Amino acid sequence: METKSIFASKSIWGGIIAILPPAMSLVGIDLSPQDAQGIVGHVDAIVSAVGGLVAIYGRVTARKALRV
């Protein structure tokens, strides 16, 4: 099975974001459901962009040519 970094997992980020609002309310910071949805969208976009950059970097620094 192919593996990936824990930070590339949308499930992990989703879990962290799901835990974030209740944890923040414990320390006195209130986060609305709309704010939480916005954070999810931004994190998803950031993770996707980083994945794309890593793929491009991997291809540019590869030592072997691709065979078609």
C-alpha positions, 0 to 999 in steps of 0.5 A: 500500500502506498503511504503518505504523511500524516499531514497530507491526510484530510481525515486527520485535518478534519479530526483536528478541525472538528476538535478545535471549536470545543477546545477553543471554547474551553479557553474562552474563545468562541468559534461559530459553525460558519467559522469552522466551515471556513477553516475547513475550506482553507485547510483543504486548499492549503493541503491540496496546494502543498501536495501539488508542490511536492509532486512538482518538486519530486518530478523536477528533482527526479534522477530518472526520466519518465517512460511513456 
